[in-house]
Amino acid sequence: MLAAFVLVLLAFGGFSLLLPVVPLAVVRGGGSEFVAGATTGVFMTVTVLFQLLTPKLNTLIGYRGTLAVGSSLLGLPSGLLALLDGPFAVLAISGVRGAGFGMMTVAGSALVAELAPPGMLGRATSLVGLAVGISEALFLPAGLWVLDVFGLPTVAWGATAFGAVGLLAAVRLPKVYPAPAEPAETSALDTRRVFVLLAGPFLVMLAVSLPYGAAASFLSPALDSIVHGSGAVVAGVGLGLLGVGVIVGRTFAGLVSDRRGPGALVFPGLGAAALGMVGISALVATGSDPWWFLVPTIVFGLGFGAVQNDALVASFERMPRSRLGTASASWNISFDTGTGLGSIVMGGLAGFGYVVLFAVAAGIVLVVGGPATVAARRTRPAREIPLPDTGDKVDE
């Protein structure tokens, strides 16, 4: 569990370090906001494609092999951002890194679920959220600070270092493969049934990850427009506190989930996420002091974290152990699809102003997330699929 935690931390650390940096570097280098958003969009598009392939890859080479390859692809090419210039080079590097990120997110979450002791799935998945939150809290602001002080090459090669250390962490992982499917599971859960069971958590995550993509890509340019080129520092602090909010939200949701079942905090989480986006939009409209933006980003992070954990636990509990990789892939695809759409679609809306961009993001949280939550609660598994004792697997 410790090695898995470290590896997820490194994966999201390398991801967070460059997530707001690359779009901002493109804009400051004279590129359009559409191209800036496309860097994250291409990254996430390739991420989703490889997330679809990762469950089968886990079966072929095990979780350790998948995570080692993913760490290499995510981290090692990052340094090329310091050597190559032009939009096509940046988009190509983003695509390669997205492939590694897709492999690591699915395999990492599924491995943690495989190793979770009985009755502790919610707390085990909150460890994933803890790793993600720590990486966001530390490395989202760190990347922007290093960019301003030392320049893009230092940030890029730093992300490469994350990939190298991730390879060392992967060696410490146990040799765990996905559990084979039972004949009864195969007949009870055909493709259509799996789709129906996972659709609710998928759409709920999509509703909150899209605004997250918008904030990660466009909070810095929005603040730059207010304080004329020096908003990156405040935006970095805000994104870091967003990560702290995610930690608190996911940890609390994990505790509640193990006691009351997943879903108890979805509606409050959606409300907090929407309120955070409304707050950002209002502050941009009034041209307020950039430090006030820290408040709505924390509020959004709390809601985002709570929804994340409840949706992940709900996805795992709707699948048998042999389909944990499928549940993990579904959750991660929704996360990354929303983040990518938040960059690309909102990049198009940025032409109408950042006020419109963040206001639309708030509306998406409510219009998509609310009905999806109601639908998910009406869709129950055909049978209860409890997670069996994993003591023997852990001992191995």
DRENDO-1510 file (C-alpha; in Angstrom, 1 decimal, always signed):
<recs>
REC; n; res; u; v; w
REC; 1; MET; +0.0; +0.0; +0.0 .
REC; 2; LEU; +2.9; +2.4; +0.8 .
REC; 3; ALA; +4.6; +1.8; -2.5 .
REC; 4; ALA; +1.2; +2.2; -4.4 .
REC; 5; PHE; +0.6; +5.4; -2.5 .
REC; 6; VAL; +4.0; +6.8; -3.4 .
REC; 7; LEU; +3.6; +5.9; -7.0 .
REC; 8; VAL; +0.2; +7.6; -7.3 .
REC; 9; LEU; +1.7; +10.6; -5.6 .
REC; 10; LEU; +4.5; +10.7; -8.1 .
REC; 11; ALA; +2.2; +10.3; -11.1 .
REC; 12; PHE; -0.1; +13.1; -10.0 .
REC; 13; GLY; +2.9; +15.2; -8.9 .
REC; 14; GLY; +4.4; +15.1; -12.4 .
REC; 15; PHE; +0.9; +15.7; -13.8 .
REC; 16; SER; +0.2; +18.6; -11.5 .
REC; 17; LEU; +3.6; +20.2; -12.0 .
REC; 18; LEU; +2.9; +20.8; -15.7 .
REC; 19; LEU; -0.9; +21.0; -15.8 .
REC; 20; PRO; -1.2; +24.8; -15.4 .
REC; 21; VAL; +2.3; +25.6; -16.7 .
REC; 22; VAL; +2.1; +24.4; -20.3 .
REC; 23; PRO; -1.1; +26.4; -21.1 .
REC; 24; LEU; +0.3; +29.5; -19.4 .
REC; 25; ALA; +3.6; +29.1; -21.2 .
REC; 26; VAL; +1.8; +28.8; -24.5 .
REC; 27; VAL; -0.3; +32.0; -23.9 .
REC; 28; ARG; +2.8; +34.0; -22.7 .
REC; 29; GLY; +4.7; +32.8; -25.7 .
REC; 30; GLY; +2.1; +34.3; -28.0 .
REC; 31; GLY; -0.1; +31.3; -28.7 .
REC; 32; SER; -3.9; +31.4; -28.7 .
REC; 33; GLU; -6.0; +30.4; -25.8 .
REC; 34; PHE; -7.5; +27.6; -27.9 .
REC; 35; VAL; -4.0; +26.1; -28.5 .
REC; 36; ALA; -3.3; +26.5; -24.7 .
REC; 37; GLY; -6.4; +24.6; -23.9 .
REC; 38; ALA; -5.6; +22.0; -26.6 .
REC; 39; THR; -2.4; +21.0; -24.8 .
REC; 40; THR; -4.4; +19.7; -21.8 .
REC; 41; GLY; -7.1; +18.5; -24.2 .
REC; 42; VAL; -4.7; +16.3; -26.2 .
REC; 43; PHE; -3.1; +15.0; -23.0 .
REC; 44; MET; -6.5; +14.0; -21.6 .
REC; 45; THR; -7.8; +12.5; -24.9 .
REC; 46; VAL; -4.8; +10.2; -25.2 .
REC; 47; THR; -5.2; +9.5; -21.4 .
REC; 48; VAL; -8.7; +8.3; -22.0 .
REC; 49; LEU; -7.8; +6.1; -24.9 .
REC; 50; PHE; -5.1; +4.3; -22.9 .
REC; 51; GLN; -7.4; +4.0; -19.9 .
REC; 52; LEU; -9.6; +1.9; -22.0 .
REC; 53; LEU; -6.7; -0.5; -22.8 .
REC; 54; THR; -5.2; -0.6; -19.3 .
REC; 55; PRO; -7.5; -3.3; -17.7 .
REC; 56; LYS; -6.4; -5.8; -20.4 .
REC; 57; LEU; -2.8; -4.7; -20.0 .
REC; 58; ASN; -3.1; -5.3; -16.2 .
REC; 59; THR; -4.1; -8.9; -17.0 .
REC; 60; LEU; -1.2; -9.4; -19.3 .
REC; 61; ILE; +1.7; -7.9; -17.3 .
REC; 62; GLY; +0.2; -7.3; -13.9 .
REC; 63; TYR; -0.2; -4.0; -12.0 .
REC; 64; ARG; +3.5; -3.6; -11.4 .
REC; 65; GLY; +4.5; -3.8; -15.0 .
REC; 66; THR; +1.7; -1.5; -16.1 .
REC; 67; LEU; +2.7; +1.1; -13.5 .
REC; 68; ALA; +6.4; +1.0; -14.5 .
REC; 69; VAL; +5.6; +1.5; -18.2 .
REC; 70; GLY; +3.1; +4.3; -17.3 .
REC; 71; SER; +5.6; +6.1; -15.1 .
REC; 72; SER; +8.2; +6.1; -17.9 .
REC; 73; LEU; +5.8; +7.5; -20.5 .
REC; 74; LEU; +4.4; +10.1; -18.2 .
REC; 75; GLY; +7.6; +11.5; -16.8 .
REC; 76; LEU; +10.6; +10.8; -19.0 .
REC; 77; PRO; +9.4; +12.8; -22.2 .
REC; 78; SER; +8.6; +15.9; -20.1 .
REC; 79; GLY; +12.1; +17.3; -20.4 .
REC; 80; LEU; +11.6; +17.6; -24.2 .
REC; 81; LEU; +9.3; +20.5; -23.6 .
REC; 82; ALA; +12.5; +22.5; -22.8 .
REC; 83; LEU; +14.2; +21.4; -26.0 .
REC; 84; LEU; +11.4; +21.4; -28.6 .
REC; 85; ASP; +9.3; +24.4; -29.6 .
REC; 86; GLY; +6.2; +25.0; -31.6 .
REC; 87; PRO; +2.6; +23.9; -31.1 .
REC; 88; PHE; +2.9; +20.5; -32.8 .
REC; 89; ALA; +5.9; +19.5; -30.7 .
REC; 90; VAL; +4.1; +20.5; -27.5 .
REC; 91; LEU; +1.0; +18.6; -28.5 .
REC; 92; ALA; +3.0; +15.5; -29.4 .
REC; 93; ILE; +4.8; +15.5; -26.1 .
REC; 94; SER; +1.5; +16.0; -24.3 .
REC; 95; GLY; +0.0; +13.0; -26.1 .
REC; 96; VAL; +2.9; +10.7; -25.0 .
REC; 97; ARG; +2.6; +11.8; -21.5 .
REC; 98; GLY; -1.1; +11.3; -21.6 .
REC; 99; ALA; -0.6; +7.6; -22.5 .
REC; 100; GLY; +1.5; +7.1; -19.4 .
REC; 101; PHE; -0.9; +9.0; -17.2 .
REC; 102; GLY; -3.8; +6.9; -18.4 .
REC; 103; MET; -2.0; +3.7; -17.5 .
REC; 104; MET; -1.0; +4.9; -14.1 .
REC; 105; THR; -4.4; +6.3; -13.0 .
REC; 106; VAL; -6.3; +3.1; -13.8 .
REC; 107; ALA; -3.7; +0.6; -12.6 .
REC; 108; GLY; -3.0; +2.6; -9.4 .
REC; 109; SER; -6.6; +2.9; -8.3 .
REC; 110; ALA; -7.4; -0.7; -9.1 .
REC; 111; LEU; -4.3; -2.0; -7.2 .
REC; 112; VAL; -5.3; +0.0; -4.1 .
REC; 113; ALA; -8.8; -1.6; -4.3 .
REC; 114; GLU; -7.3; -5.0; -4.7 .
REC; 115; LEU; -5.2; -4.5; -1.5 .
REC; 116; ALA; -8.0; -2.9; +0.5 .
REC; 117; PRO; -8.9; -4.9; +3.7 .
REC; 118; PRO; -12.6; -5.8; +4.1 .
REC; 119; GLY; -14.8; -3.0; +5.3 .
REC; 120; MET; -12.1; -0.4; +4.5 .
REC; 121; LEU; -12.6; +0.3; +0.8 .
REC; 122; GLY; -13.7; +3.9; +1.4 .
REC; 123; ARG; -10.7; +4.7; +3.5 .
REC; 124; ALA; -8.4; +2.9; +1.0 .
REC; 125; THR; -9.7; +4.8; -1.9 .
REC; 126; SER; -9.3; +8.0; +0.1 .
REC; 127; LEU; -5.6; +7.2; +0.2 .
REC; 128; VAL; -5.6; +7.7; -3.5 .
REC; 129; GLY; -7.3; +11.0; -2.9 .
REC; 130; LEU; -4.7; +11.9; -0.3 .
REC; 131; ALA; -1.9; +11.3; -2.8 .
REC; 132; VAL; -3.8; +13.3; -5.5 .
REC; 133; GLY; -4.5; +16.1; -3.1 .
REC; 134; ILE; -1.0; +16.3; -1.7 .
REC; 135; SER; +0.4; +16.4; -5.3 .
REC; 136; GLU; -2.0; +19.2; -6.3 .
REC; 137; ALA; -1.4; +21.2; -3.1 .
REC; 138; LEU; +2.3; +21.1; -3.5 .
REC; 139; PHE; +3.0; +20.9; -7.2 .
REC; 140; LEU; +0.3; +23.0; -8.9 .
REC; 141; PRO; +1.6; +26.1; -7.2 .
REC; 142; ALA; +5.2; +24.9; -7.3 .
REC; 143; GLY; +5.1; +24.5; -11.1 .
REC; 144; LEU; +3.9; +28.1; -11.6 .
REC; 145; TRP; +6.4; +29.5; -9.1 .
REC; 146; VAL; +9.3; +27.6; -10.8 .
REC; 147; LEU; +8.1; +28.8; -14.2 .
REC; 148; ASP; +8.2; +32.5; -13.1 .
REC; 149; VAL; +11.5; +32.2; -11.2 .
REC; 150; PHE; +13.6; +29.7; -13.2 .
REC; 151; GLY; +11.7; +29.3; -16.5 .
REC; 152; LEU; +10.1; +26.4; -18.4 .
REC; 153; PRO; +13.2; +24.1; -18.7 .
REC; 154; THR; +13.5; +23.7; -14.9 .
REC; 155; VAL; +9.8; +22.7; -14.6 .
REC; 156; ALA; +10.0; +20.3; -17.5 .
REC; 157; TRP; +13.1; +18.5; -16.3 .
REC; 158; GLY; +11.6; +18.3; -12.8 .
REC; 159; ALA; +8.7; +16.4; -14.2 .
REC; 160; THR; +11.1; +14.0; -15.9 .
REC; 161; ALA; +12.7; +13.4; -12.5 .
REC; 162; PHE; +9.3; +12.3; -11.2 .
REC; 163; GLY; +9.1; +9.6; -13.8 .
REC; 164; ALA; +12.6; +8.3; -12.9 .
REC; 165; VAL; +11.7; +8.1; -9.2 .
REC; 166; GLY; +8.4; +6.4; -10.1 .
REC; 167; LEU; +10.3; +3.5; -11.7 .
REC; 168; LEU; +12.0; +2.9; -8.4 .
REC; 169; ALA; +8.7; +2.9; -6.5 .
REC; 170; ALA; +7.2; +0.5; -9.0 .
REC; 171; VAL; +9.9; -2.1; -8.1 .
REC; 172; ARG; +8.6; -2.1; -4.5 .
REC; 173; LEU; +5.1; -3.1; -5.6 .
REC; 174; PRO; +3.8; -6.7; -5.1 .
REC; 175; LYS; +3.3; -9.0; -8.1 .
REC; 176; VAL; -0.5; -8.7; -8.2 .
REC; 177; TYR; -2.7; -9.6; -11.1 .
REC; 178; PRO; -6.5; -9.0; -11.5 .
REC; 179; ALA; -8.6; -11.8; -10.1 .
REC; 180; PRO; -10.0; -14.1; -12.8 .
REC; 181; ALA; -13.7; -13.7; -13.6 .
REC; 182; GLU; -16.2; -16.3; -12.4 .
REC; 183; PRO; -18.6; -17.8; -15.0 .
REC; 184; ALA; -21.6; -16.4; -13.0 .
REC; 185; GLU; -20.1; -12.9; -13.1 .
REC; 186; THR; -19.6; -13.1; -16.8 .
REC; 187; SER; -23.2; -14.0; -17.5 .
REC; 188; ALA; -24.6; -11.6; -15.0 .
REC; 189; LEU; -22.6; -8.6; -16.1 .
REC; 190; ASP; -22.6; -8.2; -19.9 .
REC; 191; THR; -21.3; -5.0; -21.5 .
REC; 192; ARG; -24.7; -3.3; -21.4 .
REC; 193; ARG; -25.2; -4.1; -17.7 .
REC; 194; VAL; -21.7; -2.8; -16.8 .
REC; 195; PHE; -22.5; +0.4; -18.7 .
REC; 196; VAL; -25.8; +0.9; -16.9 .
REC; 197; LEU; -24.3; +0.3; -13.5 .
REC; 198; LEU; -21.3; +2.7; -14.0 .
REC; 199; ALA; -23.1; +5.4; -15.9 .
REC; 200; GLY; -24.3; +7.3; -12.8 .
REC; 201; PRO; -20.9; +7.7; -11.1 .
REC; 202; PHE; -19.3; +8.4; -14.5 .
REC; 203; LEU; -21.6; +11.4; -15.2 .
REC; 204; VAL; -21.3; +12.7; -11.6 .
REC; 205; MET; -17.6; +12.8; -11.9 .
REC; 206; LEU; -17.8; +14.4; -15.4 .
REC; 207; ALA; -19.9; +17.2; -13.9 .
REC; 208; VAL; -17.2; +18.2; -11.4 .
REC; 209; SER; -14.0; +17.4; -13.4 .
REC; 210; LEU; -15.0; +19.7; -16.3 .
REC; 211; PRO; -14.9; +22.8; -14.0 .
REC; 212; TYR; -11.7; +21.5; -12.5 .
REC; 213; GLY; -10.1; +21.4; -16.0 .
REC; 214; ALA; -11.3; +25.0; -16.6 .
REC; 215; ALA; -9.8; +26.2; -13.3 .
REC; 216; ALA; -6.5; +24.4; -13.8 .
REC; 217; SER; -6.1; +25.8; -17.3 .
REC; 218; PHE; -7.6; +29.3; -17.1 .
REC; 219; LEU; -7.4; +30.5; -13.5 .
REC; 220; SER; -3.9; +31.8; -14.1 .
REC; 221; PRO; -4.8; +33.7; -17.4 .
REC; 222; ALA; -7.9; +35.1; -15.7 .
REC; 223; LEU; -5.9; +36.5; -12.8 .
REC; 224; ASP; -3.2; +37.7; -15.3 .
REC; 225; SER; -6.0; +39.8; -16.9 .
REC; 226; ILE; -6.7; +41.5; -13.6 .
REC; 227; VAL; -3.2; +42.1; -12.3 .
REC; 228; HIS; -1.6; +42.5; -15.7 .
REC; 229; GLY; +0.8; +39.6; -16.1 .
REC; 230; SER; +1.5; +38.7; -12.5 .
REC; 231; GLY; -1.4; +36.5; -11.5 .
REC; 232; ALA; +0.4; +33.2; -11.7 .
REC; 233; VAL; +1.6; +33.3; -8.1 .
REC; 234; VAL; -1.9; +33.9; -6.7 .
REC; 235; ALA; -3.3; +31.3; -9.1 .
REC; 236; GLY; -0.7; +28.8; -8.0 .
REC; 237; VAL; -1.6; +29.3; -4.3 .
REC; 238; GLY; -5.2; +29.0; -5.2 .
REC; 239; LEU; -4.7; +25.8; -7.0 .
REC; 240; GLY; -2.6; +24.5; -4.2 .
REC; 241; LEU; -5.4; +25.2; -1.7 .
REC; 242; LEU; -7.8; +23.6; -4.1 .
REC; 243; GLY; -5.7; +20.5; -3.6 .
REC; 244; VAL; -5.9; +20.8; +0.2 .
REC; 245; GLY; -9.7; +21.0; -0.2 .
REC; 246; VAL; -9.6; +17.8; -2.2 .
REC; 247; ILE; -7.7; +16.1; +0.5 .
REC; 248; VAL; -10.1; +17.1; +3.2 .
REC; 249; GLY; -13.2; +16.4; +1.1 .
REC; 250; ARG; -12.0; +12.9; +0.0 .
REC; 251; THR; -10.8; +11.9; +3.4 .
REC; 252; PHE; -14.0; +12.9; +5.1 .
REC; 253; ALA; -16.1; +11.2; +2.4 .
REC; 254; GLY; -14.1; +8.0; +2.8 .
REC; 255; LEU; -14.9; +7.9; +6.5 .
REC; 256; VAL; -18.6; +8.6; +5.9 .
REC; 257; SER; -18.7; +6.0; +3.0 .
REC; 258; ASP; -17.4; +3.1; +5.1 .
REC; 259; ARG; -20.0; +3.9; +7.8 .
REC; 260; ARG; -23.1; +4.9; +5.7 .
REC; 261; GLY; -22.3; +3.7; +2.2 .
REC; 262; PRO; -21.3; +5.8; -0.8 .
REC; 263; GLY; -23.4; +8.7; -2.0 .
REC; 264; ALA; -24.2; +10.5; +1.3 .
REC; 265; LEU; -22.0; +13.5; +0.4 .
REC; 266; VAL; -22.6; +13.7; -3.4 .
REC; 267; PHE; -25.3; +16.4; -3.3 .
REC; 268; PRO; -23.4; +18.6; -0.7 .
REC; 269; GLY; -20.3; +18.1; -2.8 .
REC; 270; LEU; -22.0; +19.2; -6.0 .
REC; 271; GLY; -23.4; +22.2; -4.2 .
REC; 272; ALA; -20.0; +23.2; -2.9 .
REC; 273; ALA; -18.3; +22.7; -6.3 .
REC; 274; ALA; -21.0; +24.9; -8.1 .
REC; 275; LEU; -20.7; +27.6; -5.4 .
REC; 276; GLY; -16.9; +27.7; -5.9 .
REC; 277; MET; -17.3; +28.2; -9.6 .
REC; 278; VAL; -19.9; +30.9; -9.1 .
REC; 279; GLY; -17.6; +32.7; -6.7 .
REC; 280; ILE; -14.7; +32.7; -9.1 .
REC; 281; SER; -17.0; +34.1; -11.9 .
REC; 282; ALA; -18.3; +36.8; -9.6 .
REC; 283; LEU; -14.8; +37.9; -8.5 .
REC; 284; VAL; -13.6; +38.1; -12.1 .
REC; 285; ALA; -16.7; +40.2; -13.0 .
REC; 286; THR; -15.9; +42.7; -10.2 .
REC; 287; GLY; -12.2; +42.7; -10.8 .
REC; 288; SER; -11.6; +42.0; -7.1 .
REC; 289; ASP; -8.2; +41.6; -5.4 .
REC; 290; PRO; -6.8; +38.3; -6.7 .
REC; 291; TRP; -6.2; +37.0; -3.1 .
REC; 292; TRP; -10.0; +36.8; -2.7 .
REC; 293; PHE; -10.0; +34.0; -5.3 .
REC; 294; LEU; -8.5; +31.7; -2.6 .
REC; 295; VAL; -11.9; +31.3; -0.9 .
REC; 296; PRO; -13.9; +29.9; -3.8 .
REC; 297; THR; -11.1; +27.7; -4.9 .
REC; 298; ILE; -11.0; +26.0; -1.5 .
REC; 299; VAL; -14.8; +25.7; -1.5 .
REC; 300; PHE; -14.6; +24.0; -5.0 .
REC; 301; GLY; -11.9; +21.7; -3.8 .
REC; 302; LEU; -13.9; +20.5; -0.8 .
REC; 303; GLY; -16.9; +19.6; -3.1 .
REC; 304; PHE; -14.7; +18.2; -5.8 .
REC; 305; GLY; -12.9; +15.9; -3.3 .
REC; 306; ALA; -16.2; +14.6; -1.7 .
REC; 307; VAL; -17.7; +13.8; -5.1 .
REC; 308; GLN; -14.5; +12.1; -6.2 .
REC; 309; ASN; -14.4; +9.6; -3.4 .
REC; 310; ASP; -18.1; +8.8; -3.3 .
REC; 311; ALA; -18.1; +8.2; -7.1 .
REC; 312; LEU; -15.0; +6.0; -7.0 .
REC; 313; VAL; -16.3; +3.8; -4.1 .
REC; 314; ALA; -19.7; +3.6; -5.8 .
REC; 315; SER; -18.0; +2.4; -9.0 .
REC; 316; PHE; -16.0; -0.3; -7.2 .
REC; 317; GLU; -19.0; -1.5; -5.2 .
REC; 318; ARG; -21.0; -2.0; -8.3 .
REC; 319; MET; -18.5; -4.4; -9.8 .
REC; 320; PRO; -17.1; -7.8; -8.8 .
REC; 321; ARG; -13.4; -8.1; -7.9 .
REC; 322; SER; -12.6; -9.3; -11.4 .
REC; 323; ARG; -14.0; -6.0; -12.8 .
REC; 324; LEU; -12.2; -3.6; -10.4 .
REC; 325; GLY; -10.0; -2.5; -13.4 .
REC; 326; THR; -13.2; -1.7; -15.4 .
REC; 327; ALA; -14.6; +0.3; -12.5 .
REC; 328; SER; -11.3; +2.2; -12.1 .
REC; 329; ALA; -11.1; +2.8; -15.8 .
REC; 330; SER; -14.6; +4.2; -15.9 .
REC; 331; TRP; -13.9; +6.6; -13.0 .
REC; 332; ASN; -10.6; +7.8; -14.3 .
REC; 333; ILE; -12.0; +8.2; -17.8 .
REC; 334; SER; -14.8; +10.4; -16.5 .
REC; 335; PHE; -12.2; +12.4; -14.5 .
REC; 336; ASP; -9.8; +12.9; -17.4 .
REC; 337; THR; -12.5; +13.4; -20.0 .
REC; 338; GLY; -14.0; +16.2; -18.0 .
REC; 339; THR; -10.6; +17.8; -17.3 .
REC; 340; GLY; -9.8; +17.7; -21.1 .
REC; 341; LEU; -13.2; +19.1; -22.0 .
REC; 342; GLY; -12.8; +21.7; -19.4 .
REC; 343; SER; -9.7; +22.9; -21.2 .
REC; 344; ILE; -10.9; +22.6; -24.8 .
REC; 345; VAL; -14.5; +23.6; -24.6 .
REC; 346; MET; -13.9; +26.3; -22.0 .
REC; 347; GLY; -11.0; +27.5; -24.1 .
REC; 348; GLY; -13.6; +28.3; -26.8 .
REC; 349; LEU; -15.8; +30.0; -24.3 .
REC; 350; ALA; -12.9; +32.1; -23.1 .
REC; 351; GLY; -13.5; +34.3; -26.1 .
REC; 352; PHE; -16.6; +35.5; -24.5 .
REC; 353; GLY; -14.7; +36.3; -21.3 .
REC; 354; TYR; -13.7; +34.5; -18.2 .
REC; 355; VAL; -16.9; +35.5; -16.4 .
REC; 356; VAL; -18.9; +33.5; -18.8 .
REC; 357; LEU; -16.4; +30.6; -18.7 .
REC; 358; PHE; -16.7; +30.0; -15.0 .
REC; 359; ALA; -20.4; +30.7; -14.8 .
REC; 360; VAL; -21.0; +28.0; -17.5 .
REC; 361; ALA; -18.8; +25.7; -15.5 .
REC; 362; ALA; -21.0; +26.2; -12.4 .
REC; 363; GLY; -24.1; +25.5; -14.4 .
REC; 364; ILE; -22.6; +22.2; -15.7 .
REC; 365; VAL; -22.1; +21.0; -12.2 .
REC; 366; LEU; -25.8; +21.3; -11.4 .
REC; 367; VAL; -27.4; +20.5; -14.7 .
REC; 368; VAL; -25.3; +17.3; -15.3 .
REC; 369; GLY; -24.4; +16.3; -11.7 .
REC; 370; GLY; -27.8; +16.6; -10.1 .
REC; 371; PRO; -29.8; +14.4; -12.5 .
REC; 372; ALA; -27.0; +11.9; -12.7 .
REC; 373; THR; -26.9; +11.5; -8.9 .
REC; 374; VAL; -30.7; +10.9; -8.9 .
REC; 375; ALA; -30.4; +8.3; -11.7 .
REC; 376; ALA; -27.5; +6.5; -10.0 .
REC; 377; ARG; -29.5; +6.0; -6.8 .
REC; 378; ARG; -32.3; +4.4; -8.8 .
REC; 379; THR; -29.9; +2.0; -10.5 .
REC; 380; ARG; -28.8; -0.8; -8.2 .
REC; 381; PRO; -26.7; -3.8; -9.0 .
REC; 382; ALA; -28.6; -6.9; -10.0 .
REC; 383; ARG; -27.0; -8.6; -7.0 .
REC; 384; GLU; -24.8; -7.6; -4.1 .
REC; 385; ILE; -21.2; -8.2; -5.0 .
REC; 386; PRO; -19.2; -8.0; -1.8 .
REC; 387; LEU; -15.5; -7.7; -1.9 .
REC; 388; PRO; -13.9; -10.9; -0.4 .
REC; 389; ASP; -11.2; -11.0; +2.2 .
REC; 390; THR; -7.9; -10.0; +0.6 .
REC; 391; GLY; -5.7; -11.3; +3.4 .
REC; 392; ASP; -4.2; -14.1; +1.4 .
REC; 393; LYS; -3.4; -11.8; -1.6 .
REC; 394; VAL; -1.7; -9.3; +0.7 .
REC; 395; ASP; +0.3; -12.0; +2.3 .
REC; 396; GLU; +1.5; -13.2; -1.1 .
</recs>
